[in-house]
Amino acid sequence: MLRTFSVPMLISFVIAVPVSYYIMSDWLTNFSYRIALSPWIFAVAGFTCFIISLLTVVIQSWRAASENPVNNIKTE
């Protein structure tokens, strides 16, 4: 189940990094005080998104696995 969420997120990350780098570098050139765009900014953002999706999948899977199936049968 984690693979179904990880692959699209990885593809979107690969597409989004060059686009966001180009847009942010163009936007930052308009300021008098310039900062350098470090690759660590994008790595931390990607890692944070991966951790959030990992935790979401793990929590939802744990809830589904630990739920009593009799409760669902009673409601149907």
C-alpha positions, 0 to 999 in steps of 0.5 A: 500500500505504501508503494501506491502512494510513494511512486506518484509522490516521487514522480511529482517531486521530480517534476516539481523540483526543477519547476519550483527552482526556476520560479523561486530563483526568478522571484528572488532576483527581484529582491535587493538582498539575495539568498542562495537556493540550496538543494537542502531546501528541496530535499527537506521538503521532499523528505517531510512530504514522504514522512507525512505520507508514510505516517498517514498510510501506516496509521490508516493501515493500523486502524483497518487491521485492528478494527473488529470485523464484527462491527462492520457486519452488524451495520450492513 
